[in-house]
């Protein structure tokens, strides 16, 4: 008689997992192009990286550099087809040690705070296994970052265990100077790697 597993449905047996599995979510900010360098940094440090691009992110950068740098197919849609029976967004949510969203727009953070799952990235976040961590690196106009609605969304996400790195101060692509830049990539990478040790 076969022994019944005591693992919960979202657990992946440890023998099937390799260390430091990071899902990198890239959203529709002008800083999206920097995420390719972030992917490269993480891979060079030995992390396995799967990239998820939102529809708006694809207006700034294509999946090709991420596919080449990560050596994995890039997820661009909640119903992406791949080998096997499990939907890709559920497989990634099950297997991730860390969901890193960099850059994270105000829109994406609002959707995460509301628990929406209307694209691959937010579906992964909502289905993320309880052992995985969530790191968010915001990038947006400073007035958007400081708006009470955004700050309330940040507070909600922090109350659920999300960690934030940034934003940084400096010249913004919108012409303003101040808070809102994507944090230094080397620091984001180092923080992410510390979180999955």
Backbone as a chain_set.jsonl record, in Angstrom:
{"seq": "XXXXXXXXXXXXXXXXXXXXXXXXXXXXXXXXXXXXXXXXXXXXXXXXXXXXXXXXXXXXXXXXXXXXXXXXXXXXXXXXXXXXXXXXXXXXXXXXXXXXXXXXXXXXXXXXXXXXXXXXXXXXXXXXXXXXXXXXXXXXXXXXXXXXXXXXXXXXXXXXXXXXXXXXXXXXXXXXXXXXXXXXXXXXXXXXXXXXX", "coords": {"N": [[0.839, -1.18, 0.0], [0.535, 2.207, -0.829], [2.199, 4.899, 0.759], [0.628, 7.683, 2.182], [1.126, 11.072, 1.316], [2.251, 13.68, 3.471], [2.601, 16.252, 2.826], [1.567, 19.608, 2.22], [-0.691, 20.896, -0.31], [0.662, 22.967, -1.696], [3.333, 22.628, -1.326], [6.518, 21.803, -2.583], [8.348, 18.905, -2.935], [11.508, 18.764, -1.289], [13.678, 17.489, -2.529], [13.254, 17.905, -5.174], [13.829, 20.49, -5.628], [15.991, 23.18, -6.401], [18.498, 25.342, -5.029], [17.819, 28.823, -4.353], [15.72, 29.963, -6.119], [14.379, 32.305, -8.113], [11.717, 34.351, -9.027], [11.441, 36.861, -11.265], [9.656, 39.655, -11.578], [8.695, 41.975, -13.969], [7.604, 45.184, -14.547], [5.614, 47.834, -16.13], [7.472, 50.223, -16.339], [9.713, 52.898, -17.209], [12.12, 52.111, -16.286], [12.235, 49.436, -16.814], [14.03, 48.394, -18.66], [16.363, 48.159, -17.207], [16.019, 45.882, -15.765], [16.952, 43.693, -17.177], [19.725, 43.734, -16.784], [19.676, 43.303, -14.036], [18.635, 40.707, -13.93], [20.78, 39.362, -15.131], [22.807, 39.812, -13.195], [21.788, 38.342, -11.01], [21.733, 35.719, -12.042], [24.482, 35.324, -12.516], [25.316, 35.107, -9.914], [24.496, 32.633, -9.235], [21.782, 32.11, -8.958], [18.672, 30.655, -9.959], [16.657, 31.971, -12.366], [13.462, 33.011, -13.291], [11.614, 34.866, -15.529], [8.95, 37.179, -15.553], [7.038, 39.107, -17.574], [4.999, 41.94, -17.631], [2.22, 43.124, -19.646], [2.504, 45.883, -20.064], [5.218, 46.198, -19.473], [6.356, 45.043, -21.688], [6.191, 47.008, -23.548], [8.402, 48.458, -23.195], [10.596, 46.734, -23.183], [11.662, 43.694, -24.731], [10.884, 40.115, -24.5], [13.13, 38.624, -25.319], [15.925, 39.336, -24.428], [15.758, 38.573, -21.747], [15.119, 35.867, -21.89], [17.458, 34.88, -23.018], [19.403, 35.632, -21.083], [18.457, 34.437, -18.704], [18.114, 31.839, -19.418], [15.724, 30.541, -19.56], [12.316, 30.13, -20.584], [10.298, 33.029, -21.046], [7.634, 34.327, -19.189], [4.731, 35.768, -20.324], [2.06, 35.944, -20.258], [-0.911, 35.017, -18.539], [-1.983, 32.657, -19.407], [0.029, 31.314, -20.722], [1.423, 28.717, -22.658], [3.144, 25.742, -21.932], [5.325, 22.893, -21.694], [3.938, 20.057, -20.013], [1.304, 19.734, -17.547], [0.595, 21.607, -15.632], [-0.405, 24.964, -15.073], [1.754, 27.668, -16.021], [1.995, 29.912, -14.333], [1.15, 28.949, -11.878], [2.941, 26.871, -11.426], [5.36, 28.334, -11.175], [4.719, 29.897, -8.931], [4.517, 27.901, -7.02], [7.153, 26.911, -6.945], [8.923, 28.977, -6.389], [11.427, 30.616, -4.425], [11.665, 33.241, -3.948], [9.816, 36.065, -4.877], [10.578, 38.643, -6.814], [9.918, 41.876, -7.609], [10.767, 44.106, -9.9], [11.319, 46.672, -12.063], [8.747, 47.995, -9.894], [5.632, 49.283, -10.486], [3.328, 51.926, -9.493], [0.755, 51.173, -10.18], [0.936, 48.341, -10.346], [1.584, 47.736, -7.676], [-0.76, 48.612, -6.419], [-2.61, 46.805, -7.479], [-1.576, 44.419, -6.435], [-1.968, 44.909, -3.695], [-4.73, 44.905, -3.588], [-5.239, 42.287, -4.109], [-5.603, 41.336, -6.671], [-5.636, 39.234, -9.597], [-5.13, 39.393, -12.375], [-3.283, 39.136, -14.374], [-0.272, 37.374, -15.386], [1.792, 37.962, -13.518], [0.515, 39.087, -11.2], [-1.126, 36.942, -10.611], [0.757, 34.975, -9.928], [1.792, 36.185, -7.625], [-0.465, 36.113, -5.948], [-0.871, 33.389, -5.68], [1.435, 32.556, -4.501], [3.666, 30.386, -2.825], [3.608, 29.752, 0.716], [6.137, 29.756, 1.948], [7.774, 31.301, 0.403], [9.374, 34.457, -0.234], [8.677, 37.985, -0.669], [9.888, 40.621, -2.497], [9.952, 43.993, -3.262], [10.766, 46.459, -5.57], [10.269, 49.609, -6.042], [9.549, 51.946, -8.737], [8.86, 55.011, -9.95], [7.174, 58.151, -10.654], [7.88, 60.744, -8.315], [5.73, 62.082, -7.02], [3.695, 60.276, -7.393], [4.684, 58.129, -5.876], [4.636, 59.244, -3.292], [1.979, 59.722, -2.891], [-0.982, 59.414, -0.914], [-2.572, 57.13, -1.462], [-0.799, 55.308, -2.681], [1.048, 55.035, -0.595], [-0.599, 53.858, 1.303], [-1.105, 51.424, 0.046], [1.494, 50.366, 0.063], [1.804, 50.048, 2.836], [-0.161, 48.113, 3.34], [0.874, 45.943, 1.859], [3.33, 45.555, 3.188], [2.322, 44.78, 5.667], [1.522, 42.257, 5.069], [3.842, 40.934, 4.796], [5.554, 41.637, 2.715], [8.642, 42.953, 1.503], [10.464, 45.972, 0.967], [12.681, 47.674, -1.258], [14.03, 50.668, -1.809], [12.123, 53.477, -3.149], [14.861, 55.243, -4.83], [16.555, 58.457, -4.726], [16.922, 61.064, -7.168], [17.498, 62.147, -10.585], [14.607, 61.888, -12.482], [12.959, 60.067, -15.126], [10.753, 61.43, -16.019], [11.366, 64.058, -15.901], [11.359, 65.339, -13.497], [13.125, 65.874, -10.392], [14.048, 63.914, -7.653], [12.533, 61.688, -5.27], [11.921, 58.357, -6.357], [13.339, 56.883, -8.224], [14.48, 53.708, -9.518], [16.069, 51.528, -7.272], [19.621, 51.005, -6.723], [20.984, 48.524, -8.821], [22.881, 46.514, -8.081], [22.594, 46.501, -5.325], [19.92, 45.722, -5.082], [20.1, 43.134, -6.14], [21.892, 41.966, -4.266], [20.351, 42.131, -1.929], [18.145, 40.514, -2.635], [19.42, 38.029, -2.954], [20.36, 37.589, -0.358], [17.938, 37.177, 0.894], [17.155, 34.688, 0.03], [18.876, 32.842, 1.047]], "CA": [[0.0, 0.0, 0.0], [1.32, 3.425, -0.972], [2.118, 5.802, 1.905], [0.035, 8.968, 1.837], [2.005, 12.211, 1.563], [1.798, 14.639, 4.473], [2.894, 17.6, 2.316], [0.409, 20.394, 1.815], [-0.745, 20.955, -1.775], [1.556, 23.954, -2.307], [4.731, 22.313, -1.076], [7.253, 21.022, -3.568], [9.341, 18.136, -2.184], [12.818, 19.42, -1.317], [14.617, 16.838, -3.449], [12.982, 18.394, -6.52], [14.119, 21.913, -5.681], [17.367, 23.629, -6.333], [18.519, 26.538, -4.204], [17.741, 30.185, -4.867], [14.841, 30.09, -7.285], [13.825, 33.658, -8.069], [10.846, 34.824, -10.1], [11.645, 38.289, -11.452], [8.535, 40.31, -12.234], [9.081, 43.256, -14.568], [6.38, 45.909, -14.863], [5.695, 48.854, -17.169], [8.187, 51.451, -16.007], [10.854, 53.156, -18.084], [13.248, 51.374, -15.701], [12.14, 48.014, -17.167], [15.232, 47.958, -19.377], [17.394, 47.836, -16.223], [15.754, 44.553, -15.22], [17.793, 42.72, -17.875], [20.993, 43.705, -16.047], [19.397, 42.679, -12.747], [18.542, 39.274, -14.217], [22.147, 38.891, -15.353], [23.507, 39.796, -11.898], [21.272, 37.231, -10.201], [22.195, 34.466, -12.649], [25.92, 35.223, -12.27], [25.511, 34.715, -8.512], [24.056, 31.256, -9.057], [20.334, 31.956, -8.809], [17.854, 30.286, -11.113], [15.745, 33.098, -12.524], [12.379, 32.963, -14.261], [11.157, 36.243, -15.708], [7.557, 37.413, -15.918], [6.869, 40.466, -18.096], [3.622, 42.385, -17.822], [1.969, 43.681, -20.986], [3.096, 47.222, -20.134], [6.682, 46.057, -19.507], [6.75, 44.698, -23.057], [6.269, 48.242, -24.335], [9.736, 49.015, -22.952], [11.641, 45.733, -23.429], [11.093, 42.443, -25.239], [11.277, 38.937, -23.73], [14.344, 37.968, -25.803], [17.111, 39.416, -23.571], [15.541, 37.818, -20.51], [15.21, 34.445, -22.237], [18.878, 34.588, -23.222], [20.148, 35.786, -19.828], [17.983, 33.5, -17.665], [18.1, 30.493, -20.0], [14.373, 30.005, -19.351], [11.252, 30.832, -21.302], [9.754, 34.182, -20.329], [6.177, 34.281, -19.067], [4.159, 37.06, -20.702], [0.608, 35.857, -20.199], [-1.379, 34.063, -17.531], [-2.314, 31.387, -20.052], [1.152, 30.811, -21.515], [1.483, 27.267, -22.75], [4.462, 25.122, -21.854], [5.205, 21.45, -21.515], [3.378, 19.674, -18.728], [-0.109, 20.042, -17.377], [0.358, 22.668, -14.657], [-0.226, 26.32, -15.624], [3.081, 28.19, -15.69], [1.976, 30.829, -13.187], [1.014, 28.143, -10.657], [4.225, 26.182, -11.23], [6.335, 29.29, -10.648], [4.306, 30.252, -7.566], [4.846, 26.744, -6.172], [8.581, 26.614, -6.877], [9.74, 30.163, -6.082], [11.904, 30.979, -3.097], [11.501, 34.681, -3.858], [9.229, 36.835, -5.972], [11.195, 39.961, -6.854], [9.271, 42.719, -8.61], [11.686, 45.225, -10.127], [10.712, 47.726, -11.277], [7.338, 47.859, -9.528], [4.898, 50.528, -10.694], [2.234, 52.202, -8.553], [-0.376, 50.361, -10.622], [1.153, 46.951, -9.936], [1.487, 47.65, -6.217], [-2.175, 48.738, -6.074], [-3.263, 45.541, -7.817], [-1.13, 43.438, -5.45], [-2.613, 45.21, -2.416], [-6.14, 44.523, -3.696], [-5.353, 40.849, -4.317], [-6.02, 41.033, -8.041], [-4.85, 38.207, -10.29], [-5.595, 39.553, -13.749], [-2.208, 38.832, -15.32], [0.59, 36.305, -14.857], [2.548, 38.4, -12.345], [-0.341, 39.183, -10.014], [-1.584, 35.582, -10.297], [1.856, 34.335, -9.2], [1.842, 36.785, -6.292], [-1.598, 35.655, -5.154], [-0.732, 31.947, -5.456], [2.799, 32.306, -4.021], [3.723, 29.451, -1.705], [3.804, 30.495, 1.97], [7.539, 29.848, 2.347], [8.472, 32.245, -0.475], [9.416, 35.852, 0.201], [8.308, 38.961, -1.691], [10.706, 41.83, -2.467], [9.426, 44.948, -4.234], [11.648, 47.597, -5.845], [9.427, 50.558, -6.767], [10.096, 52.967, -9.639], [7.738, 55.829, -10.442], [7.235, 59.572, -10.364], [7.892, 60.965, -6.873], [4.397, 62.427, -6.525], [2.941, 59.017, -7.351], [5.185, 57.364, -4.738], [4.248, 59.881, -2.035], [0.524, 59.846, -2.81], [-1.522, 58.595, 0.186], [-3.06, 55.825, -1.937], [0.373, 54.437, -2.843], [1.598, 54.739, 0.733], [-1.512, 52.9, 1.936], [-0.847, 50.121, -0.586], [2.77, 49.896, 0.607], [1.545, 49.592, 4.21], [-0.906, 46.844, 3.25], [1.795, 44.895, 1.405], [4.262, 45.292, 4.29], [1.605, 44.044, 6.718], [1.414, 40.872, 4.6], [5.18, 40.352, 4.746], [6.384, 42.122, 1.604], [9.74, 43.847, 1.849], [10.703, 46.977, -0.066], [13.997, 48.284, -1.394], [13.839, 51.883, -2.578], [12.877, 54.004, -4.28], [16.022, 56.102, -4.623], [16.402, 59.844, -5.16], [17.752, 61.459, -8.296], [16.782, 62.648, -11.757], [13.618, 60.93, -12.965], [12.758, 60.143, -16.572], [9.647, 62.352, -16.298], [11.88, 65.415, -15.859], [11.446, 65.778, -12.114], [14.228, 65.35, -9.597], [13.562, 63.561, -6.321], [12.303, 60.292, -4.926], [11.172, 57.584, -7.339], [14.209, 56.07, -9.089], [14.754, 52.323, -9.147], [17.248, 51.405, -6.411], [20.829, 50.474, -7.358], [20.787, 47.112, -9.181], [23.75, 45.637, -7.288], [21.998, 46.396, -3.992], [18.708, 44.895, -5.21], [20.572, 41.762, -6.299], [22.443, 41.5, -2.992], [19.231, 41.962, -1.004], [17.399, 39.344, -3.068], [20.209, 36.821, -2.674], [20.336, 37.389, 1.102], [16.601, 36.711, 1.278], [16.937, 33.286, -0.358], [19.935, 31.981, 1.598]], "C": [[0.887, 1.247, 0.0], [1.093, 4.343, 0.231], [1.604, 7.158, 1.444], [0.99, 10.095, 2.213], [1.39, 13.127, 2.609], [2.047, 16.073, 4.026], [1.603, 18.313, 1.966], [0.444, 20.573, 0.308], [0.242, 21.923, -2.412], [3.018, 23.647, -2.105], [5.314, 21.474, -2.21], [8.305, 20.235, -2.793], [10.741, 18.695, -2.377], [13.784, 18.769, -2.298], [14.419, 17.323, -4.884], [13.371, 19.857, -6.685], [15.605, 22.176, -5.676], [17.372, 24.95, -5.574], [18.331, 27.82, -5.009], [16.978, 30.289, -6.183], [14.11, 31.417, -7.174], [12.941, 33.899, -9.288], [10.998, 36.336, -10.13], [10.476, 38.857, -12.244], [8.948, 41.688, -12.704], [7.804, 43.955, -15.033], [6.676, 47.109, -15.758], [6.246, 50.199, -16.761], [9.294, 51.653, -17.031], [12.084, 52.408, -17.585], [13.221, 49.886, -16.049], [13.401, 47.527, -17.871], [16.353, 47.566, -18.41], [17.219, 46.424, -15.662], [16.566, 43.469, -15.927], [19.146, 42.603, -17.19], [20.814, 43.054, -14.682], [19.301, 41.159, -12.897], [19.936, 38.684, -14.377], [22.926, 38.8, -14.049], [23.086, 38.602, -11.052], [21.76, 35.885, -10.727], [23.685, 34.264, -12.396], [26.232, 34.794, -10.843], [24.925, 33.335, -8.204], [22.572, 31.048, -8.853], [19.726, 31.436, -10.108], [16.776, 31.346, -11.215], [14.73, 32.801, -13.627], [11.801, 34.35, -14.328], [9.697, 36.253, -16.155], [7.447, 38.873, -16.333], [5.389, 40.798, -18.191], [3.474, 42.934, -19.235], [2.599, 45.061, -21.113], [4.623, 47.161, -20.161], [7.162, 45.785, -20.924], [6.726, 45.893, -23.997], [7.657, 48.865, -24.229], [10.869, 48.041, -23.289], [10.984, 44.427, -23.866], [11.531, 41.261, -24.367], [12.651, 38.37, -24.095], [15.569, 38.125, -24.893], [16.968, 38.607, -22.286], [15.635, 36.313, -20.751], [16.673, 34.034, -22.381], [19.641, 34.609, -21.899], [19.748, 34.761, -18.775], [18.06, 32.048, -18.107], [16.781, 29.752, -19.717], [13.397, 30.787, -20.217], [10.712, 31.951, -20.419], [8.231, 34.084, -20.334], [5.641, 35.676, -19.36], [2.642, 37.079, -20.574], [0.209, 34.801, -19.182], [-1.69, 32.695, -18.139], [-1.215, 30.933, -21.003], [1.149, 29.297, -21.504], [2.924, 26.807, -22.658], [4.242, 23.633, -21.675], [4.67, 21.154, -20.122], [1.955, 20.187, -18.588], [-0.365, 21.245, -16.475], [0.541, 24.042, -15.297], [1.087, 26.929, -15.138], [3.057, 29.114, -14.484], [1.819, 30.071, -11.864], [2.318, 27.397, -10.381], [5.263, 27.127, -10.629], [5.99, 29.708, -9.22], [4.652, 29.139, -6.586], [6.346, 26.628, -5.923], [9.45, 27.775, -6.413], [10.186, 30.19, -4.623], [11.681, 32.47, -2.86], [10.793, 35.185, -5.101], [9.793, 38.246, -5.843], [10.525, 40.756, -7.962], [10.102, 43.986, -8.753], [11.755, 45.522, -11.62], [9.242, 47.426, -10.986], [6.668, 49.213, -9.682], [3.842, 50.702, -9.603], [1.021, 51.348, -8.891], [-0.232, 48.911, -10.16], [1.025, 46.806, -8.426], [0.034, 47.765, -5.754], [-2.91, 47.428, -6.342], [-2.855, 44.429, -6.858], [-1.839, 43.654, -4.119], [-4.082, 44.798, -2.421], [-6.329, 43.022, -3.903], [-5.835, 40.473, -5.705], [-5.09, 39.989, -8.658], [-5.229, 38.21, -11.764], [-4.503, 39.437, -14.797], [-1.29, 37.806, -14.661], [1.293, 36.729, -13.571], [1.68, 38.465, -11.095], [-0.913, 37.816, -9.631], [-0.509, 34.816, -9.532], [1.908, 34.869, -7.775], [0.732, 36.26, -5.402], [-1.483, 34.17, -4.803], [0.615, 31.569, -4.838], [2.802, 31.395, -2.797], [4.117, 30.186, -0.426], [5.25, 30.611, 2.431], [8.315, 30.885, 1.528], [8.382, 33.655, 0.094], [9.047, 36.745, -0.978], [9.133, 40.219, -1.468], [10.252, 42.743, -3.603], [10.381, 46.135, -4.337], [10.866, 48.609, -6.691], [10.216, 51.488, -7.683], [8.922, 53.72, -10.235], [8.033, 57.292, -10.177], [7.128, 59.776, -8.847], [6.547, 61.313, -6.289], [3.517, 61.183, -6.45], [3.363, 58.189, -6.14], [4.662, 57.924, -3.421], [2.736, 60.028, -1.875], [-0.01, 58.939, -1.695], [-2.024, 57.216, -0.252], [-1.903, 54.841, -2.094], [0.943, 54.062, -1.487], [0.707, 53.773, 1.505], [-1.292, 51.498, 1.349], [0.461, 49.522, -0.096], [2.561, 49.338, 2.011], [0.807, 48.256, 4.221], [0.042, 45.709, 2.867], [2.815, 44.555, 2.482], [3.588, 44.491, 5.394], [1.428, 42.573, 6.358], [2.782, 40.224, 4.411], [6.058, 40.788, 3.601], [7.484, 43.025, 2.155], [9.998, 44.763, 0.661], [12.155, 47.397, -0.059], [13.827, 49.467, -2.342], [12.453, 52.433, -2.384], [14.02, 54.927, -3.851], [15.686, 57.528, -5.072], [17.324, 60.122, -6.337], [16.902, 62.015, -9.412], [15.859, 61.551, -12.279], [13.385, 61.122, -14.46], [11.65, 61.121, -16.947], [10.091, 63.811, -16.24], [11.981, 65.991, -14.462], [12.724, 65.25, -11.484], [13.682, 65.07, -8.206], [13.411, 62.066, -6.164], [11.537, 59.588, -6.048], [12.008, 56.696, -8.237], [14.303, 54.636, -8.58], [16.061, 52.283, -8.349], [18.411, 50.81, -7.209], [20.698, 48.967, -7.592], [21.639, 46.16, -8.353], [23.179, 45.438, -5.894], [20.72, 45.57, -4.018], [19.103, 43.431, -5.3], [21.074, 41.192, -4.979], [21.332, 41.238, -1.984], [18.434, 40.708, -1.348], [18.136, 38.056, -2.714], [20.281, 36.53, -1.182], [19.004, 36.784, 1.543], [16.368, 35.244, 0.931], [18.046, 32.356, 0.151], [19.348, 30.958, 2.531]], "O": [[1.867, 1.324, 0.741], [-0.04, 4.544, 0.669], [2.077, 7.713, 0.452], [1.588, 10.082, 3.289], [0.177, 13.33, 2.64], [1.741, 17.012, 4.761], [0.657, 17.698, 1.474], [1.502, 20.419, -0.301], [0.629, 21.725, -3.564], [3.873, 24.338, -2.66], [4.671, 20.556, -2.719], [9.088, 20.835, -2.058], [11.123, 19.058, -3.489], [14.641, 19.459, -2.851], [15.311, 17.172, -5.719], [13.252, 20.405, -7.781], [16.376, 21.473, -5.022], [16.337, 25.61, -5.489], [18.65, 27.879, -6.197], [17.535, 30.657, -7.217], [13.32, 31.627, -6.255], [13.355, 33.682, -10.427], [10.719, 37.014, -9.142], [10.324, 38.576, -13.433], [9.488, 42.48, -11.932], [7.025, 43.4, -15.807], [7.828, 47.373, -16.101], [5.545, 51.208, -16.835], [9.761, 50.695, -17.648], [12.988, 52.105, -18.364], [14.104, 49.145, -15.619], [13.801, 46.375, -17.7], [17.198, 46.737, -18.746], [18.17, 45.839, -15.144], [16.842, 42.426, -15.333], [19.665, 41.498, -17.028], [21.697, 42.333, -14.217], [19.834, 40.417, -12.072], [20.236, 37.627, -13.822], [23.632, 37.818, -13.817], [23.924, 37.932, -10.449], [22.154, 35.015, -9.951], [24.112, 33.151, -12.092], [27.274, 34.194, -10.581], [24.867, 32.924, -7.045], [22.137, 29.925, -8.6], [20.201, 31.738, -11.202], [16.055, 31.592, -10.249], [15.085, 32.398, -14.735], [11.524, 34.957, -13.293], [9.272, 35.466, -17.0], [7.729, 39.772, -15.541], [4.611, 40.034, -18.761], [4.46, 43.176, -19.931], [3.17, 45.384, -22.155], [5.257, 47.993, -20.81], [8.238, 46.234, -21.321], [7.196, 45.795, -25.131], [8.045, 49.688, -25.058], [11.971, 48.465, -23.638], [9.883, 44.098, -23.424], [12.462, 41.399, -23.573], [13.276, 37.703, -23.27], [16.215, 37.119, -24.602], [17.937, 38.027, -21.796], [16.165, 35.575, -19.92], [17.074, 32.966, -21.918], [20.435, 33.709, -21.624], [20.598, 34.269, -18.033], [18.069, 31.137, -17.279], [16.735, 28.524, -19.646], [13.625, 31.953, -20.54], [10.676, 31.828, -19.195], [7.621, 33.794, -21.363], [6.046, 36.649, -18.724], [2.014, 38.12, -20.763], [0.914, 33.81, -18.991], [-1.659, 31.685, -17.436], [-1.49, 30.242, -21.984], [0.903, 28.67, -20.473], [3.819, 27.418, -23.243], [3.11, 23.172, -21.524], [4.916, 21.901, -19.175], [1.472, 20.969, -19.407], [-1.437, 21.846, -16.545], [1.533, 24.269, -15.99], [1.484, 26.733, -13.989], [3.995, 29.108, -13.687], [2.317, 30.527, -10.835], [2.75, 27.303, -9.232], [5.964, 26.764, -9.684], [6.885, 29.856, -8.388], [5.038, 29.408, -5.449], [6.767, 26.285, -4.818], [10.615, 27.565, -6.075], [9.432, 29.839, -3.716], [11.527, 32.911, -1.721], [11.115, 34.796, -6.224], [9.513, 38.951, -4.874], [10.559, 40.355, -9.126], [10.139, 44.827, -7.855], [12.22, 44.672, -12.38], [8.582, 46.702, -11.731], [7.097, 50.189, -9.068], [3.506, 49.759, -8.886], [0.336, 50.854, -7.995], [-1.183, 48.326, -9.641], [0.418, 45.848, -7.948], [-0.365, 47.093, -4.803], [-3.731, 46.992, -5.535], [-3.679, 43.587, -6.5], [-2.266, 42.691, -3.481], [-4.621, 44.39, -1.392], [-7.459, 42.534, -3.876], [-6.414, 39.404, -5.894], [-3.92, 39.879, -8.291], [-5.597, 37.181, -12.33], [-4.765, 39.619, -15.986], [-1.508, 37.416, -13.514], [1.382, 35.941, -12.629], [2.067, 37.954, -10.044], [-1.16, 37.56, -8.452], [-0.821, 34.087, -8.59], [2.052, 34.099, -6.825], [0.96, 35.989, -4.223], [-1.947, 33.745, -3.745], [0.905, 30.384, -4.671], [2.04, 31.602, -1.853], [4.883, 31.148, -0.482], [5.562, 31.489, 3.235], [9.403, 31.298, 1.929], [7.438, 33.997, 0.807], [9.095, 36.322, -2.133], [9.091, 40.817, -0.392], [10.178, 42.324, -4.758], [10.757, 46.737, -3.331], [10.808, 48.483, -7.914], [11.388, 51.778, -7.441], [8.091, 53.144, -10.938], [9.035, 57.626, -9.545], [6.377, 59.069, -8.174], [6.234, 60.892, -5.176], [2.691, 61.054, -5.547], [2.519, 57.613, -5.454], [4.286, 57.163, -2.53], [2.27, 60.424, -0.806], [0.459, 57.811, -1.546], [-1.914, 56.247, 0.499], [-2.009, 53.682, -1.693], [1.285, 52.903, -1.253], [1.205, 52.956, 2.28], [-1.294, 50.508, 2.08], [0.545, 48.316, 0.137], [3.084, 48.273, 2.34], [1.119, 47.375, 5.022], [0.016, 44.641, 3.478], [3.136, 43.382, 2.674], [4.212, 43.616, 5.994], [1.209, 41.738, 7.235], [2.875, 39.097, 3.925], [7.207, 40.353, 3.512], [7.29, 43.756, 3.126], [9.783, 44.389, -0.492], [12.791, 47.471, 0.993], [13.522, 49.294, -3.522], [11.686, 51.933, -1.561], [14.129, 55.328, -2.692], [14.663, 57.766, -5.714], [18.373, 59.495, -6.482], [15.725, 62.321, -9.217], [16.29, 60.418, -12.49], [13.591, 62.213, -14.992], [11.61, 61.596, -18.082], [9.291, 64.709, -16.498], [12.622, 67.022, -14.26], [13.328, 64.299, -11.979], [12.947, 65.881, -7.644], [14.077, 61.281, -6.839], [10.61, 60.159, -6.621], [11.467, 55.844, -8.943], [14.219, 54.379, -7.379], [17.039, 52.934, -8.717], [18.201, 50.186, -8.25], [20.346, 48.22, -6.678], [21.16, 45.096, -7.961], [23.262, 44.344, -5.336], [20.456, 44.804, -3.091], [18.52, 42.582, -4.625], [20.728, 40.07, -4.61], [21.365, 40.239, -1.265], [18.085, 39.928, -0.462], [17.528, 37.103, -2.226], [20.266, 35.369, -0.773], [18.961, 35.971, 2.466], [15.466, 34.619, 1.489], [18.134, 31.205, -0.278], [20.08, 30.144, 3.093]]}, "num_chains": 1, "name": "protein.A"}
